[in-house]
Amino acid sequence: MNLKWTDSLDIAIALEEAHPDTDPQYINFVDLRDLVLGLEEFDDDPQHCGERILEAIQMAWMDEHD
């Protein structure tokens, strides 16, 4: 499955599986973007990412982390 920036919940699940010891509440957007780009399943243009997308991913990841 190829993940796109708009797949915030699926990205959050993949991040939780790949980085279970990372608390998404305290991650900055630069690091979050790098983690998303590092996901094997991720396949989208790195330039199509903005603050609102990263915020949605972070919020979804926080939900998954709890």
C-alpha positions in Angstrom: 0.0 0.0 0.0 1.4 3.4 -1.0 0.7 6.1 1.5 0.1 9.7 0.5 0.1 12.8 2.6 -3.7 12.7 2.9 -3.6 9.3 4.5 -3.1 10.7 7.9 -4.6 7.8 9.9 -2.7 5.2 7.9 0.5 7.2 8.3 -0.1 7.5 12.0 -0.6 3.7 12.3 2.6 3.1 10.4 4.5 5.6 12.5 3.3 3.9 15.7 4.4 0.5 14.5 7.7 1.8 13.3 8.4 4.1 16.3 6.5 2.7 19.3 8.8 4.4 21.8 8.4 7.9 20.3 5.8 10.2 22.0 4.2 12.0 19.1 3.0 14.8 21.4 6.6 16.1 21.7 7.8 15.7 18.1 8.4 18.8 16.0 7.1 19.0 12.5 10.6 18.8 10.9 11.3 15.5 12.6 7.7 14.3 12.0 8.1 15.0 8.3 11.4 13.1 8.2 9.8 10.1 9.9 7.0 10.1 7.4 9.4 10.3 4.5 11.3 7.4 6.0 8.3 5.1 6.0 8.8 2.3 3.4 5.1 2.5 2.4 5.2 6.3 1.8 5.1 7.4 -1.8 4.2 11.0 -2.3 5.9 14.2 -3.3 7.8 15.6 -0.2 7.0 19.1 -1.4 3.2 18.5 -1.0 3.4 18.6 2.7 2.3 21.5 4.9 1.7 22.3 8.5 -1.9 21.4 8.4 -1.1 17.9 7.0 1.6 17.4 9.6 -0.8 18.5 12.4 -3.4 16.0 11.2 -0.8 13.2 11.2 0.5 14.2 14.6 -3.1 14.3 16.1 -3.9 10.9 14.6 -0.6 9.4 15.9 -1.4 10.8 19.3 -4.7 8.9 19.2 -3.0 5.7 18.1 -0.3 6.1 20.8 -2.8 6.3 23.7 
